[in-house]
């Protein structure tokens, strides 16, 4: 009676230790880690922009330029994840864009230009960027928990790209009016609701 059970266990061990199974598991695990890693870098870079505004290392105009870069990255991520998979070439392109953005943030924060963190314009940008970081964090958490599929994350990154672009446009002249911020915050609220809905629908990552 125990022999069939022993044979089944032996077959299972052989399957799990086979090169094909190990390779598939590694590839699958790497894809999941990569998606979350890219989202986490989005969080980190938005938080660095926010901290630069708060410290005065960044002025509104500089932050707007950086948000234009964030918009391009989000757009690239949305395009790459649209079909649920990210190729090696797409991953390399996104990583290069994120590395360039990271260098741009460091450069802008350490140049001679300074901002006034207590100005209305800076305070408005600070609030907008803080929401960007929070939304990216929720996307990242959704990817890691399985509440978001990569296709769903793609749609959310596309929304973030549009929001970042609005912020870049609003702060291009170095000033953000109350009316401009209202428009950005309205878009942020729409994004927030969409992230919540996607994370709580019936779709789960396999």
ABEGO torsion letter per residue (X at the ends): XAAAAAAAAAAAAAAAABAAAAAAAAAAAAAAAAAAAAAAAAAAAAAAAAAAAAAGABBAAAAAAAAAAAAAAAAAAAAAAAAGBBBAAAAAAAAAAAAAAAAAAAAAAABABBBBAABAAAAAAAAAAAAAAAAAAAAAAAAAAGABBAAAAAAAAAAAAAAAAAAAAAAAAGBBBAAAAAAAAAAAAAAAAAAAAAAABABBBX
